[in-house]
Amino acid sequence: MEIIKFILIAINILFFVYSMVNKKISTLIALPAMGMLTAIIGSIGILPNLGLFDTVLDGQNIRGIYSAVVGDGVKMLASAISAAVFGAAFAKLLNKVGIGEKIIKTSAELAGERPVVIGISFFIATVIIFSAIGGLGAVILIGSIALPIMLTTGIKEEICGSIVLLGMSVGGTLNASNYAFFASILAPTMGNDYNLAMTTIVKMAVPIFFICFISSILFVTFSVKEKKFVRTWKVENIKENKEISFLTMVSPLVPVVLIIVSTFLKKSVPVEIAILIGMVWLLISDKTPRKLQQISSSFIEGTKDIAGAIVLLMGLGVLIKGFQYTTVVPIIQPFILILVSFLKNPLTYIIGFTLGTPLVLYRGPLNTFGIGGALPVIFAAAGFSPMAIVWALYSVGITQGFADPTNSQNIWIADFLQIDPIEITKKILWLGIGFTFLILSYVILVLKISLI
């Protein structure tokens, strides 16, 4: 019976992954539905009413799917949702002041007409911007300015797109909202100690950032050809910006520096407080009128921008809780044990996840905004280090950010450049595989982290 249930769970997963990739079912619906159905399949023949309601079995109180999966699931990532709201408000405020445009324009002016310097300058500028903000709106804002400038210096279309996407993903490794997300999925394996999980994630992010940053600089340097070819491109978005002081320009870095420095000093600053300090820094250093009104309107407008992401995080929580449900764990655990027995060797851990990096694309099993989000708890239950799994998920997640052709940012950039999104994927997927290899090699050879 257990093997039949496992097959049904696998079919359930494949069906929803296929439906998400082909846009048959929205991810917002697919994730919670997958979690609920997984829990229901596991409860067949064990719990009455398919396990939907709280019940008593053999004198033991068992919470039903409605409360343990749906009720707890929608609240599971509350910390990540809170950080996302603050991050969105900060992003909206930065856009109002025009800091993103100013950083990109300043980079263009400093780089002159040297393609390699321009490519590196725009990459670094995008990293700085996306360490504080995120979302398709920011990609459109930055891309509509940076892409035409790079094209006019002769940089190939797929390289132009790769530079912006790499900057977005590498900058994202320092983004406070991302810290909160990974801390939320790691915390259940640390006795639900969110603060400990957050400290752990921040310390992970620093070496990951430097590995990806240096590798990306080398990629841009060797991918951009120094040649005097100019492509005509109509640019309407570059306009004269207002004067912005240096103190205002560094505002995007304020929350990042606060969180990282305080973590290493063992005086952790909550993500929300760090972002709020960044917003106050921005408003004090800038001459923006009606400062309090600007903050309140930024929260309202920013929350509207990420309404879909909030629902997605709630659905992801339901998915994770579905795989953690009391009747599901005994079904999947034997198969996870087989996988764990293969991955617990340091060499197979590095090679396995490196070769598995493409599984993060198309909502694959390593995608943290899908089944991957449940892996730390599932592997921990099988005796595998949840830290090792989070390192792997964090590593391959960077690749998903810049190489997945189904991402909204990849689609928009490819459309803007008049190429197919898969052309960008072909150009930089190998770089993502390299990221995973370098990061996990660092984990095993330098940190010497235990896998069990």
Secondary structure by P-SEA (a helix, b strand, c coil): caaaaaaaaaaaaaaaaaaaaaccccaaaaaaaaaaaaaaaaaccccccccccccccccbbbbccccccaaaaaacaaaaaaaaaaaaaaaaaaaaaaaaaaaaaaaaaaacccaaaaaaaaaaaaaaaacccccaaaaaaaaaccaaaaaaacccaaaaaaaaaaaaaaaaaacaaaaaaaaaaaccccccaaaaaaaaaaaaaaaaaaaaaaaaaaaaaaaccccbbbbbbbbcccccccccccccccccaaaaaaaaaaaaacccccaaaaaaaaaaaaaaaccccaaaaaaaaaaaaaaaaaaaaaaaaaaaaaaaaaaacccccccaaaaaaaaaaaaccaaaaaaaaaaacccccccccccccccccaaaaaaaaacccaaaaaaaaaaaaaaaaccccccaaaaaaaaaacccaaaaaaacaaaaaaaaaaaaaaaccccccccc
